[in-house]
Amino acid sequence: MDIVEGIRYLDCDDLIECNKAALGVTPNERHVVNHEKLSGVQARPSQHRYYEQCEDIFFLAAVLFIAVNKGHAFENGNKRTGFIASQVFLTLNGYHFSPTEEDSLIIAEQVAVGCKEHNDPWILSSWFKSFSCLNEDYNSEEDPAVEKIILSHSVSIKVVE
């Protein structure tokens, strides 16, 4: 994990772990990484932050989600990896993200097929914001199904202080 001026970003190794977690639900898929594409995907949120002068964590999560989904750095599981990576990114930056499974599938598919509004990080960021709360405000007892999904997709992220 990289920390740049207060925002924690996932590094390439973190994204690889997210992909391995994504492929864990379908063990017959091969874990193959295009490292050149992966480094471009990994850098996208920090580049947007710099060039757009944007501090909106939900915008940056949307940028990461789109980049992983569309960047095809992995042979399999790019949509699932994008979802997990965005979820981890938000958690590392103080938010709990828990959309419905149905919404997640629809959004991921819309991004993958190039739906214009779902590929606009400003629009997509509202989806991330609407299903997020501060980590300290999250009560897992309110939604045990979401907690189970998060635990089943947990990845080992290196915390750098």
C-alpha positions as CSV (number, residue, x, y, z in Angstrom):
1,M,0.0,0.0,0.0
2,D,1.2,3.5,-0.8
3,I,0.2,6.6,1.2
4,V,0.3,9.9,-0.7
5,E,-0.5,13.0,1.3
6,G,-3.0,11.3,3.5
7,I,-4.7,9.0,1.0
8,R,-3.9,5.4,1.1
9,Y,-3.6,3.7,-2.3
10,L,-3.3,0.1,-3.2
11,D,-0.1,-1.0,-4.8
12,C,0.3,-3.6,-7.5
13,D,0.9,-6.4,-5.0
14,D,-2.4,-5.4,-3.2
15,L,-4.3,-5.6,-6.5
16,I,-2.8,-9.0,-7.2
17,E,-4.1,-10.1,-3.8
18,C,-7.5,-8.7,-4.7
19,N,-7.5,-10.7,-7.9
20,K,-6.5,-13.9,-6.1
21,A,-9.4,-13.3,-3.7
22,A,-11.7,-12.7,-6.6
23,L,-10.7,-15.9,-8.3
24,G,-11.1,-17.8,-5.0
25,V,-14.8,-18.2,-5.7
26,T,-14.0,-19.8,-9.1
27,P,-10.9,-21.9,-8.5
28,N,-10.7,-23.2,-12.1
29,E,-9.7,-19.8,-13.4
30,R,-6.1,-19.1,-13.9
31,H,-4.3,-16.2,-12.1
32,V,-2.4,-14.5,-14.9
33,V,-1.2,-10.9,-14.6
34,N,-0.1,-8.4,-17.3
35,H,2.3,-6.3,-15.1
36,E,2.6,-3.5,-17.6
37,K,-1.2,-3.0,-17.6
38,L,-1.4,-3.5,-13.9
39,S,1.0,-0.6,-13.1
40,G,-1.1,1.7,-15.3
41,V,-4.3,0.6,-13.6
42,Q,-2.7,1.0,-10.1
43,A,-1.6,4.5,-10.8
44,R,-4.9,5.8,-12.2
45,P,-6.5,7.0,-8.9
46,S,-3.4,9.1,-7.9
47,Q,-3.1,10.5,-11.4
48,H,-6.7,11.6,-11.4
49,R,-6.2,13.1,-7.9
50,Y,-3.3,15.1,-9.2
51,Y,-4.6,16.2,-12.6
52,E,-8.2,16.7,-11.5
53,Q,-7.2,18.3,-8.2
54,C,-9.8,16.1,-6.6
55,E,-9.8,15.0,-2.9
56,D,-13.1,13.1,-3.1
57,I,-12.4,9.6,-1.9
58,F,-15.5,8.2,-3.6
59,F,-14.4,9.7,-7.0
60,L,-11.0,8.0,-6.5
61,A,-12.7,4.7,-5.6
62,A,-14.8,5.0,-8.8
63,V,-11.6,5.7,-10.9
64,L,-10.0,2.6,-9.4
65,F,-13.1,0.5,-10.0
66,I,-13.3,1.6,-13.7
67,A,-9.5,1.2,-14.2
68,V,-9.4,-2.3,-12.9
69,N,-12.6,-3.3,-14.6
70,K,-11.6,-1.9,-18.0
71,G,-7.8,-2.2,-17.8
72,H,-7.8,-6.0,-18.1
73,A,-4.5,-6.4,-16.2
74,F,-5.7,-9.9,-15.2
75,E,-6.7,-12.7,-17.5
76,N,-9.8,-13.4,-15.3
77,G,-11.9,-11.7,-12.7
78,N,-11.4,-8.1,-13.6
79,K,-14.9,-7.0,-12.6
80,R,-14.7,-8.8,-9.3
81,T,-11.2,-7.6,-8.6
82,G,-12.4,-4.0,-9.3
83,F,-15.1,-4.3,-6.8
84,I,-12.9,-5.9,-4.1
85,A,-10.1,-3.3,-4.8
86,S,-12.5,-0.4,-4.5
87,Q,-14.0,-1.9,-1.3
88,V,-10.5,-2.3,0.2
89,F,-9.5,1.2,-0.9
90,L,-12.5,2.8,0.8
91,T,-11.9,0.7,4.0
92,L,-8.2,1.8,4.1
93,N,-9.4,5.4,3.8
94,G,-12.0,5.2,6.6
95,Y,-15.2,4.0,4.9
96,H,-17.2,0.9,5.0
97,F,-18.7,0.1,1.5
98,S,-21.5,-2.4,1.3
99,P,-23.7,-2.2,-1.8
100,T,-26.2,-4.9,-2.5
101,E,-24.9,-7.9,-4.5
102,E,-27.4,-7.2,-7.3
103,D,-26.3,-3.5,-7.6
104,S,-22.7,-4.5,-7.6
105,L,-23.2,-7.0,-10.5
106,I,-25.2,-4.5,-12.5
107,I,-22.7,-1.7,-12.0
108,A,-19.7,-3.9,-12.9
109,E,-21.4,-5.2,-16.0
110,Q,-22.4,-1.7,-17.1
111,V,-18.8,-0.5,-16.7
112,A,-17.4,-3.5,-18.6
113,V,-19.8,-2.9,-21.6
114,G,-19.0,0.8,-21.8
115,C,-22.2,2.3,-20.5
116,K,-21.5,6.0,-20.6
117,E,-22.8,7.1,-17.2
118,H,-21.2,4.2,-15.4
119,N,-17.8,5.0,-16.9
120,D,-18.0,8.6,-15.7
121,P,-16.2,8.6,-12.3
122,W,-18.2,11.7,-11.2
123,I,-21.5,9.9,-11.7
124,L,-20.2,6.5,-10.4
125,S,-18.8,8.1,-7.3
126,S,-22.4,8.8,-6.1
127,W,-23.0,5.0,-6.1
128,F,-20.0,4.5,-3.9
129,K,-21.0,7.3,-1.6
130,S,-24.6,6.1,-1.3
131,F,-23.5,2.7,-0.1
132,S,-20.7,3.9,2.2
133,C,-20.5,5.0,5.8
134,L,-17.6,5.9,8.1
135,N,-15.9,2.8,9.5
136,E,-16.7,3.8,13.0
137,D,-20.4,4.2,12.1
138,Y,-20.7,0.7,10.6
139,N,-22.5,-1.9,12.6
140,S,-22.0,-5.4,11.2
141,E,-24.8,-6.7,13.3
142,E,-27.2,-4.7,11.1
143,D,-26.2,-6.6,8.0
144,P,-24.5,-9.9,8.7
145,A,-24.8,-10.9,5.0
146,V,-22.6,-8.0,4.0
147,E,-20.1,-8.8,6.7
148,K,-19.9,-12.4,5.5
149,I,-19.2,-11.2,1.9
150,I,-16.4,-8.9,3.1
151,L,-14.8,-11.6,5.2
152,S,-14.9,-14.0,2.3
153,H,-13.2,-11.5,0.1
154,S,-10.7,-10.2,2.6
155,V,-7.2,-9.7,1.3
156,S,-3.9,-9.2,3.1
157,I,-3.1,-5.5,2.7
158,K,0.2,-4.2,4.0
159,V,-0.5,-1.3,6.4
160,V,2.2,1.3,6.2
161,E,2.1,4.1,8.8
